[in-house]
Amino acid sequence: MTFFLIIVWIVSAIAAGSVGKSKGRTFTGWLLGIFLGFIGLIIIALLPKNPNE
């Protein structure tokens, strides 16, 4: 069970980084993905694109 949770956490961090990169928020995506996991992925998906990019 622990192995499964670690894999889900790592995949969530990578996915949040990818979504954040597409929105111009790479660093924020990685941070949310690492610290919050799947919830961070949802949060970064709901954030708007960076207007400065």
Buried (B, 14 or more C-beta within 10 A) or exposed (E): EEEEEEEEBEBBBBBBBBBBBEBBBBEBBBBBBBEBBBEBBBBBBEBEEEEEE
